[in-house]
Amino acid sequence: MKISEEHLARVEALGYTAEEARFLYIVATFSGYFVPRQFLSFVGAKWGKRSDHFIEKLEARGHVSWREYLEVGGVYHLSSKTLHRTIDKENLSNRRRHSTDFIRTRLVLLDFVLANQQHHYLETEHDRVAYFSDTLGIPKTALPVKSYPGPSGADSALRYFVDKFPLFLDRTNNSVPPSVNLSYVDAGEPSTAGFTHHLKTYKQLLVNLADFQFLYLSNSAVNFPAAERAFGAFATRALTDDPSADLLRYFTLRARWDKKQYGSFSNDEIEWLNDANGRFRGSEIERLYAAWRSGELAGHALRAPMPATRPPRRFRFTPCLVPRGQGTLKELVRAG
């Protein structure tokens, strides 16, 4: 994790030690919420004066609020606008109040990040959009996005990667570009329905990645088998389809769209076509499309002339059991 010395120095200037400043930066960036055991595990201390003094400083400066939550217990919320402004993250939604489910998820997320600080995290929406769009050249239309209504009369605002689950780069194998590690955090969900929806949201990005690992982070292994099945089914449909069949489907749907037969499309077909528009690009695709439209190239003949539309892809699904306050990624994978 790369934290600028300037940001840490600014937090220290508010009256915190170097260790406390680093902890507060991580909480503010990734979670917004923490419990005392996470601070104690981070600094390697036991209950007593160390934690009491830290909390006293936070409360005296108005940097946290405390609240008791059902099935969660007492939680500190790093809600200070001043502290977030100090690390140039004033607009992060982490400082706003959230639901109990959100808080439980953030605490699991924080346990993972605190135990795995060695990774190069893409911390903010800006960092993620810049890496995938500018560095990898993936169109922004392929990124997970959500539209929020603007003020009266204003345009809607598009926000990317709104889940804010851990996303980091792995350079250990010297791969260029480095392997992307994405994640989903399950803090005790009754099923994997949320995970299935999450994969659907990320589908267009995943089909554009040549190498990635998807981590299923949870403090319980109950949903691991179902999550693995859900990812396997998703990968079979979205990541390992016959490219020639995909190209024929793309030509068929595109022809309907070009004829303005919009009413004949289902929502799934529109979503698939938007995805395919990002995958099937270039002059050779346009030549094949024109030949197919004119009847010069039959559907069954697409396999031979079709250029490679996707790079060779490597992907892995990894369930990770996140214990409270400990466990590196390798340890979590073995535990899972």
C-alpha positions in Angstrom: 0.0 0.0 0.0 1.4 3.3 -1.0 0.5 6.1 1.4 2.1 9.5 0.8 4.4 10.8 3.5 2.6 14.1 3.2 -0.8 12.6 4.0 0.6 10.8 7.0 2.4 13.9 8.2 -0.8 15.9 8.0 -2.7 13.4 10.2 0.2 13.3 12.7 0.0 17.1 12.8 -3.6 16.7 14.2 -2.0 15.1 17.3 -1.6 11.4 16.4 1.4 9.1 16.4 2.9 7.7 13.2 1.1 4.3 13.8 -2.2 6.0 14.6 -1.9 8.2 11.5 -1.4 5.2 9.3 -4.3 3.4 10.9 -6.6 6.4 10.5 -5.7 6.8 6.8 -6.5 3.2 6.1 -9.8 3.4 8.0 -10.8 6.7 6.3 -9.9 5.3 2.8 -11.4 1.8 2.9 -14.0 1.6 5.6 -15.0 4.6 7.6 -15.8 2.3 10.6 -13.6 0.4 13.0 -13.8 -1.4 16.4 -11.0 -1.1 19.0 -9.7 -4.7 18.5 -8.7 -3.7 14.9 -6.6 -0.9 16.2 -5.0 -3.1 18.9 -4.2 -5.8 16.3 -2.7 -3.2 14.0 -0.4 -1.7 16.6 0.3 -5.1 18.4 -1.0 -3.9 21.7 -3.4 -5.2 24.4 -6.5 -3.6 25.9 -5.5 -0.8 28.2 -3.9 2.7 28.2 -2.8 2.5 24.5 -6.3 2.1 23.1 -8.0 4.3 25.7 -5.6 7.2 25.0 -6.2 6.8 21.2 -10.0 6.8 21.5 -9.8 9.8 23.9 -7.8 11.8 21.4 -10.3 10.9 18.6 -13.3 11.9 20.7 -11.7 15.1 22.1 -11.0 16.3 18.5 -14.4 15.3 17.3 -13.0 12.9 14.7 -15.2 10.0 15.6 -18.7 9.1 16.8 -19.6 6.0 18.6 -22.8 3.9 18.3 -24.1 0.5 19.4 -25.5 -1.6 16.5 -27.6 -4.7 16.7 -25.5 -7.9 15.9 -22.4 -5.7 15.5 -21.8 -4.1 18.9 -20.1 -0.8 19.6 -18.5 0.7 16.5 -16.5 3.9 15.9 -17.4 6.0 12.8 -14.6 8.1 11.5 -17.0 10.9 10.4 -14.7 13.9 10.6 -14.8 16.1 7.5 -11.6 17.8 8.7 -9.7 14.5 8.9 -10.9 13.4 5.5 -9.9 16.8 4.0 -6.4 16.3 5.5 -5.8 13.3 3.3 -7.5 14.8 0.2 -10.5 12.5 0.5 -13.1 15.0 1.6 -15.8 13.6 -0.7 -15.6 10.0 0.3 -19.0 8.6 1.3 -17.3 6.6 4.1 -17.7 9.5 6.5 -21.5 9.5 6.1 -23.8 7.3 8.2 -24.8 3.9 6.8 -27.0 0.8 7.4 -26.0 -2.0 9.8 -25.4 -4.3 6.9 -23.0 -1.8 5.3 -21.1 -1.4 8.5 -20.7 -5.2 9.0 -19.4 -5.4 5.4 -16.9 -2.6 6.0 -15.5 -4.2 9.2 -14.8 -7.4 7.3 -13.2 -5.4 4.5 -11.1 -3.5 7.0 -9.8 -6.7 8.6 -8.7 -7.9 5.2 -6.9 -4.7 4.2 -5.2 -4.3 7.6 -3.8 -7.8 7.2 -2.7 -7.3 3.6 -1.2 -3.8 3.4 1.6 -5.1 1.0 -0.7 -4.9 -2.1 -0.9 -2.0 -4.5 -4.5 -0.9 -4.0 -6.5 1.2 -6.4 -8.0 3.2 -3.6 -10.4 5.7 -5.1 -12.9 5.9 -8.0 -10.5 8.1 -9.8 -7.6 5.6 -9.4 -9.7 2.8 -10.7 -11.2 4.6 -13.7 -7.7 5.9 -14.6 -6.1 2.5 -14.5 -8.7 0.6 -16.5 -9.5 3.3 -19.0 -6.2 5.2 -19.4 -3.6 2.5 -18.7 -5.4 -0.6 -20.0 -7.5 1.2 -22.7 -10.8 -0.4 -21.6 -13.7 1.8 -22.6 -15.5 3.5 -19.7 -18.7 1.9 -21.0 -17.3 -1.4 -19.8 -16.7 -0.2 -16.2 -19.3 -0.9 -13.4 -21.3 2.3 -13.1 -24.4 3.6 -11.3 -26.4 6.7 -12.2 -27.5 9.0 -9.4 -30.1 11.7 -10.0 -28.8 15.2 -9.8 -30.4 18.3 -8.2 -33.6 19.5 -9.7 -33.0 20.2 -13.4 -29.4 18.9 -13.3 -28.0 15.9 -15.2 -27.6 12.6 -13.4 -24.2 11.8 -12.0 -22.3 8.7 -13.0 -20.3 7.0 -10.3 -18.0 4.1 -10.9 -17.1 1.2 -8.6 -19.6 2.3 -6.0 -19.2 -0.9 -4.0 -15.6 0.1 -3.1 -14.6 -3.5 -2.4 -10.8 -4.1 -2.3 -9.2 -3.9 -5.7 -5.4 -4.3 -6.1 -2.7 -5.2 -8.6 -0.4 -8.2 -8.2 3.1 -7.8 -9.7 4.7 -10.9 -8.1 4.8 -12.8 -11.4 6.3 -9.9 -13.3 3.3 -10.0 -15.6 2.7 -6.9 -17.8 0.2 -5.6 -17.2 0.0 -6.9 -13.6 -2.7 -9.3 -12.6 -5.9 -7.6 -11.3 -7.4 -8.8 -8.0 -11.0 -7.9 -7.6 -13.2 -8.9 -4.6 -16.6 -9.3 -3.1 -17.2 -8.9 0.6 -19.8 -11.2 2.3 -20.4 -10.2 5.9 -22.9 -13.0 6.7 -25.4 -12.8 3.8 -28.1 -15.5 3.7 -27.3 -16.5 0.1 -25.1 -15.7 -2.8 -27.7 -13.6 -4.7 -25.8 -10.4 -4.0 -22.6 -12.0 -5.4 -24.4 -13.1 -8.5 -25.7 -9.6 -9.0 -22.2 -8.2 -8.4 -20.7 -10.4 -11.1 -23.3 -9.2 -13.5 -22.4 -5.6 -12.7 -18.7 -6.3 -13.4 -19.3 -8.5 -16.4 -18.2 -6.0 -19.1 -15.0 -5.2 -17.2 -14.1 -8.9 -16.6 -14.5 -9.8 -20.3 -11.9 -7.1 -21.1 -9.3 -8.4 -18.6 -6.6 -10.8 -19.7 -5.6 -11.9 -16.2 -7.5 -11.5 -13.0 -8.3 -13.2 -9.7 -11.7 -12.8 -8.0 -11.6 -13.0 -4.2 -14.7 -13.9 -2.2 -14.0 -12.4 1.2 -16.0 -13.5 4.2 -15.8 -14.1 7.9 -17.7 -17.3 7.4 -17.1 -20.2 5.0 -20.8 -21.1 4.8 -21.4 -19.5 1.3 -18.1 -20.6 -0.2 -19.4 -23.7 -2.1 -22.4 -21.8 -3.5 -20.2 -18.8 -4.4 -17.8 -21.0 -6.3 -20.7 -22.6 -8.2 -22.0 -19.1 -9.0 -18.7 -17.9 -10.3 -18.3 -21.1 -12.4 -21.6 -20.6 -14.0 -20.8 -17.0 -14.7 -17.4 -17.8 -16.2 -18.9 -20.5 -18.5 -21.4 -18.0 -19.9 -19.4 -14.9 -20.0 -15.7 -15.8 -20.1 -15.4 -19.0 -22.1 -18.0 -18.7 -24.8 -17.2 -19.9 -28.3 -16.0 -16.6 -29.9 -17.3 -17.5 -33.3 -20.8 -18.0 -31.8 -20.4 -14.7 -30.0 -19.5 -12.9 -33.2 -22.5 -14.3 -35.1 -24.8 -13.2 -32.2 -23.2 -9.8 -32.3 -23.7 -9.4 -36.0 -27.3 -10.6 -35.7 -28.2 -8.2 -32.9 -26.3 -5.3 -34.4 -28.2 -5.7 -37.7 -31.5 -5.5 -35.8 -30.2 -2.4 -34.0 -29.0 -0.8 -37.2 -32.5 -1.3 -38.6 -33.9 0.5 -35.5 -35.9 -2.5 -34.3 -35.4 -1.3 -30.8 -38.7 -2.7 -29.6 -37.6 -6.3 -30.4 -34.8 -6.2 -27.9 -35.0 -7.7 -24.4 -33.0 -6.1 -21.6 -30.5 -8.9 -21.6 -29.9 -8.5 -25.3 -29.3 -4.8 -25.0 -26.8 -5.5 -22.2 -25.1 -8.2 -24.2 -24.9 -5.9 -27.3 -23.4 -3.1 -25.2 -20.8 -5.5 -23.9 -20.1 -6.8 -27.4 -19.7 -3.3 -28.9 -16.6 -3.0 -26.6 -15.2 -6.4 -27.5 -15.7 -6.5 -31.2 -13.9 -3.5 -32.6 -11.6 -2.6 -35.5 -11.4 -2.5 -39.2 -11.3 -6.3 -39.6 -14.6 -6.7 -37.6 -16.2 -4.1 -39.8 -15.1 -5.9 -42.9 -16.5 -9.1 -41.7 -19.8 -7.4 -40.7 -20.2 -5.9 -44.1 -19.5 -9.2 -45.8 -22.0 -11.0 -43.5 -24.7 -8.3 -44.1 -24.2 -8.6 -47.9 -24.5 -12.4 -47.8 -20.9 -13.0 -48.9 -20.0 -14.6 -45.6 -22.3 -17.2 -44.1 -22.6 -17.6 -40.3 -21.0 -21.1 -40.3 -18.0 -19.7 -42.2 -17.2 -17.1 -39.5 -14.8 -19.3 -37.6 -12.0 -19.5 -40.2 -11.6 -15.7 -41.0 -12.4 -14.4 -37.6 -9.5 -12.6 -35.9 -8.8 -13.0 -32.2 -11.3 -10.7 -30.4 -10.1 -11.5 -26.9 -6.6 -11.9 -25.6 -5.7 -15.3 -23.9 -7.4 -15.0 -20.5 -6.4 -16.4 -17.2 -8.9 -16.1 -14.3 -9.2 -17.6 -10.8 -11.9 -17.6 -8.1 -10.5 -17.7 -4.6 -12.6 -17.9 -1.4 -10.9 -16.3 1.5 -11.9 -16.7 5.1 -11.2 -13.4 6.9 -10.7 -13.9 10.7 -11.1 -11.0 12.9 -7.9 -9.0 13.1 -5.4 -11.3 11.4 -4.5 -13.3 8.3 -2.4 -12.5 5.2 -3.9 -13.3 1.8 -1.9 -16.6 1.6 -3.2 -17.6 5.1 -6.7 -16.6 4.2 -6.7 -18.7 1.0 -5.4 -21.8 2.9 -8.1 -21.2 5.6 -10.8 -20.9 3.0 
